Amino acid sequence: MNRFGCRVLCLLVFAAVLAPAAVAEEAPPKTKRNSIGVGAFFHSPGDPLDDGAGFGVQYTRSLTRLLLRAELASVSLDEDGQAGDFDFLLLSVGALWPVSPDSWRVRLAVGGGIDYVDGDASGETVEPPPIDIRNTVEIDTEVGFHADFEAALPIGSAWELYGRVRYLAATLDAERRFIVSGVPGSSPVDVELELDGPQLTIGAAFRF
């Protein structure tokens, strides 16, 4: 199984582990503040990466007014002017503070957190003959930060739809090496992959 496949498996395991807790105990609708959700998002990073889409799962735990959240997400991004793409796995931990009155049906919240970001280059640039140039990249794991604004709308007693605007700040160091056919190996070149940028998520969550 390739690295991206392992990440998809991690997402499924993450959801499977949390799912029993979601159905373990039925609570009155007004006290259903905990949730498990899935969402799809659009991410617009900095150079040299192009815009891309991803998906993730999240678990939210209510502590009085404060909402604690853990999220696991995966996104694939192309590099501008290069063939192949990069796969990123993001493990986020943070908190949200509701700012809307309890009388409102829509819940508005602001918050932030930290992100553990791991990257993998899943493709190579291969030039056509007679020149064969392979572009390989090794990516270091980094820690980033994010700020959130979220709106959630209850649907019935057990579900909610949510939309979130996030700004992610994370820059990953990497080493690029160009391998030319018939030429001795070249020295690696240090590069930076900037994930800094806005992220727009739309999803649904089961409340319990």
C-alpha positions as a printed Julia matrix, in Angstrom:
208×3 Matrix{Float64}:
   0.0    0.0     0.0
   1.41   3.41   -0.96
   1.75   6.3     1.46
  -1.4    8.07    0.29
  -3.38   4.86    0.69
  -2.13   4.58    4.26
  -3.38   8.09    4.92
  -6.85   7.27    3.62
  -6.83   4.21    5.87
  -5.86   6.43    8.81
  -8.9    8.63    8.13
 -11.2    5.61    8.11
  -9.69   4.2    11.31
  -9.97   7.63   12.96
 -13.69   7.76   12.15
 -14.26   4.12   13.17
 -12.65   4.63   16.57
 -14.78   7.69   17.35
 -18.07   6.36   15.95
 -18.99   4.12   18.96
 -18.8    7.13   21.27
 -21.27   8.99   19.09
 -24.02   6.4    19.52
 -23.25   5.22   23.04
 -25.72   7.5    24.83
 -28.75   9.47   23.68
 -28.98  13.02   25.03
 -31.7   15.68   24.82
 -31.39  17.83   21.68
 -30.35  20.99   23.57
 -27.43  19.21   25.23
 -26.08  17.57   22.09
 -22.89  19.58   21.85
 -20.39  16.79   21.04
 -20.12  15.73   17.42
 -18.32  13.7    14.8
 -18.18  15.21   11.32
 -16.8   14.84    7.83
 -16.06  17.62    5.4
 -14.51  18.6     2.1
 -12.37  21.7     1.75
 -10.65  23.95   -0.78
  -7.16  25.15    0.11
  -5.26  28.03   -1.49
  -1.58  27.84   -0.42
   1.4   30.01   -1.22
   4.04  29.51   -3.91
   5.1   27.2    -5.42
   1.93  25.16   -4.77
  -1.33  25.42   -6.7
  -4.83  25.43   -5.19
  -6.27  22.03   -4.3
  -9.02  20.13   -2.52
  -9.02  17.73    0.41
 -11.23  15.97    2.93
 -11.15  15.22    6.62
 -12.89  13.92    9.73
 -13.25  15.74   13.03
 -14.31  15.1    16.61
 -15.67  17.94   18.75
 -16.03  17.76   22.53
 -17.99  20.32   24.54
 -16.62  21.71   27.82
 -19.26  24.15   29.04
 -18.87  26.97   26.48
 -15.54  25.88   25.03
 -15.46  23.37   22.16
 -12.34  21.21   21.89
 -11.64  19.68   18.49
  -9.33  17.1    16.92
  -9.21  16.77   13.13
  -7.43  14.54   10.65
  -7.33  15.71    7.02
  -5.58  14.91    3.75
  -5.02  17.2     0.76
  -3.23  16.84   -2.6
  -1.61  19.88   -4.19
   0.17  20.32   -7.52
   3.38  22.3    -7.82
   3.26  25.2   -10.25
   5.19  24.35  -13.41
   6.0   20.78  -12.37
   4.53  17.36  -13.06
   3.45  15.21  -10.16
   1.9   16.38   -6.94
   2.32  16.51   -3.18
   0.16  14.74   -0.6
  -0.17  16.36    2.82
  -1.54  14.87    6.02
  -2.71  17.34    8.68
  -3.46  16.43   12.28
  -5.03  19.45   14.0
  -5.9   20.08   17.63
  -7.64  23.26   18.69
 -10.55  24.99   20.38
 -13.6   27.02   19.36
 -15.42  29.66   21.38
 -19.1   30.25   20.44
 -19.81  33.96   19.98
 -23.49  33.87   18.98
 -26.33  34.11   21.56
 -27.86  30.81   22.7
 -31.19  31.97   21.27
 -29.79  31.89   17.72
 -30.41  28.8    15.66
 -27.09  29.25   13.86
 -23.98  28.82   16.03
 -21.08  31.13   15.22
 -17.67  30.38   16.73
 -14.08  31.56   16.51
 -10.94  29.7    17.53
  -7.57  28.35   16.59
  -5.06  25.59   17.19
  -1.89  23.82   16.14
  -1.26  21.5    13.2
   1.1   18.59   12.68
   1.85  18.53    8.94
   3.49  15.68    7.04
   4.18  15.76    3.3
   5.01  13.27    0.57
   5.99  13.84   -3.07
   3.87  11.35   -5.0
   5.11  12.18   -8.49
   8.22  12.98  -10.48
   8.92  15.35  -13.34
  10.15  13.39  -16.33
  11.28  15.29  -19.41
  10.88  13.69  -22.85
  13.88  12.11  -24.67
  16.67  12.67  -25.47
  17.02  14.3   -22.02
  15.72  12.34  -19.05
  15.45  14.53  -15.94
  13.87  13.25  -12.75
  12.85  15.68  -10.05
  12.67  14.13   -6.58
  11.66  15.93   -3.39
  12.03  14.88    0.25
   9.76  16.78    2.66
  10.32  17.35    6.39
   7.52  17.2     8.94
   6.58  20.56   10.45
   4.24  22.14   13.02
   1.89  24.93   11.96
  -0.94  27.03   13.36
  -4.46  27.94   12.29
  -7.28  30.41   13.05
 -10.95  29.5    12.48
 -14.33  31.12   11.96
 -17.19  28.6    11.82
 -20.96  28.66   11.32
 -23.08  25.6    12.14
 -26.8   25.05   11.45
 -28.67  22.23   13.29
 -30.68  19.88   11.08
 -33.18  18.0    13.22
 -32.08  16.81   16.65
 -28.95  14.89   15.71
 -27.28  16.54   12.7
 -25.77  19.85   11.71
 -24.33  21.4     8.59
 -21.25  23.55    9.04
 -19.08  25.89    7.06
 -15.64  27.04    8.16
 -13.09  29.57    7.02
  -9.59  28.75    8.24
  -6.25  30.42    7.77
  -3.43  27.9     7.96
   0.15  28.99    8.63
   2.65  26.22    7.88
   5.86  26.15    5.87
   7.59  22.85    5.16
  11.3   22.52    4.42
  12.22  20.16    1.62
  15.2   18.97   -0.42
  14.95  18.83   -4.21
  17.31  16.76   -6.3
  17.49  16.71  -10.11
  18.73  13.42  -11.51
  19.88  13.59  -15.14
  20.3   10.34  -17.05
  23.98   9.54  -17.56
  25.18  12.31  -15.21
  26.54  11.68  -11.68
  24.13  12.52   -8.87
  23.67  16.22   -8.08
  23.63  17.9    -4.7
  20.19  18.56   -3.16
  18.72  22.05   -3.21
  16.84  23.39   -0.18
  13.32  24.6    -0.98
  10.3   25.75    1.0
   6.72  24.58    0.44
   4.35  27.23    1.79
   0.96  25.92    2.89
   0.12  29.38    4.27
  -3.29  30.42    3.01
  -7.08  30.32    3.43
  -9.07  27.11    3.6
 -12.84  26.84    3.04
 -14.63  23.76    4.44
 -18.22  22.53    4.06
 -19.37  19.45    5.94
 -21.91  17.63    8.09
 -21.67  16.39   11.67
 -23.58  13.94   13.86
 -24.31  15.44   17.3
 -24.64  13.42   20.48
